[in-house]
Amino acid sequence: MVAQKRAEARTRYYVREEAERVGWDVRHPARGGDFLEEQEIVDYFPDLKFALGDQRPDFVGLLGGKLRVVIECKNDWRELDKAARQAQDYADIISDIKGYDARLAIGVAGTPDRRVQ
């Protein structure tokens, strides 16, 4: 049997579901939420554009209106270390900018296989 590749989007859906389950409001901050997705980050925090260049974490989470959490997703569970390293790298880059303190870096890789009991 050939292993099938999963889309990273599945991992992103999983992250949103888990974030909601533990109490995060995954709406955009302009709508009262605490989450920004990859393409929204530098629009909401324009001073990150130069530091991040063309790269973006998959999500950032806000606490008290301040960027505190960076989440990086990968499609395959075997890339968990890579996801964690990249999340930490993004957090370090962001925290080097005056006024930012990304305190938590989270790497997520793969999604649970709901068929497994």
N, C-alpha and C positions, 0 to 999 in steps of 0.2 A: 504494500500500500504506500503510495506517495503522499508525503505530508503536504497539506495545502497551506498556502500562505494566507495569513489573515491581514486584513487592512488595518492600518493604525487607527482609522476612524472607530473601529470596534472598541479599542482601548479607550479612546476619548469618550465614547458613550458610557463606558463602565466608570470612568473617573467622575463624570457628571452625576451618574446615579449614586455612587458611593458618597460623593461630596454632599448631595442632598440628604442622603440617609443619615449622615452624621451631623446635619444641621446647617450646612452652608446654603446660602441663597445664591444659586448659580446664574441669576440674572445679571445683566450688565449693571454696573454701579449707577448709571444714569437712570435706571429703573428701580433703584433701591437694593440692588444685589451686591455681591461680594466677589464676583468672578469676571475675569477678562480672558477671552480666547486669543490665540496666537495673533491673528490679524488685527485685533482691537488694542493691543497693548501699547504700541507707540502712538496711536491716535489719542489714547486717554492720558498717557504719560509721554509727551513729545520729547522731553529731555533724555529719554532712553534711546532714541533713534540712533544717535551717533555711536554710542557705546555698543549697542547690539548689532549695528550694521544691518545686514540682510537676514540675520538669524533671530529667531524668536523661540522662547519656550512655548509649549502647547497651552499652558494656562498660567495665570498668576491669580493669587487670592489676596484679598484686602481684609485687613482687620482695622477697624476704626478709620477707614478711608485711606489707610497707608498700605502700600505693597509690602507684604510680609512673607508670602508663600510662592514658591516657584514649583511648577509641576511639568515634568517632561515625560512623554509617552513613547513607547516603542511597540510594534505589533507582535513581537515574538518574545516569549518569556526568557529565552536565552540571552536577550539583550538587556536584562535588568541592570547589570552593572553599568552598562553604557548609559542607560536612562538616568541612573542615579548620579553618575559622573557629570553628565551634561546639565542636569538640574542644578548641581552644586556649582558648576562653572557659570551658569547664568546667574545664580544667586550672588556669586562673588563679583561678577561684572556689575550687576545692579547695585550691590551694596557699596561699591567703590565710588558711586556717584553721591555727591553731597545731598543729604536729605532722605536717602533711601537706606533701608535696613531689611533685606530679605533674609529672614531668620530661619526659614524652613525650606529645604530642598527635597522634593519627593520625586522619585523615579518609579514609573509604573510600566510594566511590560507584559503584554499578553492579556488575556481575559479568562475568567474561569470557564471551564467547559461544563456547562450545566447538565450534560448527559452523564457525567461521571458521578457515581454514587458513593 
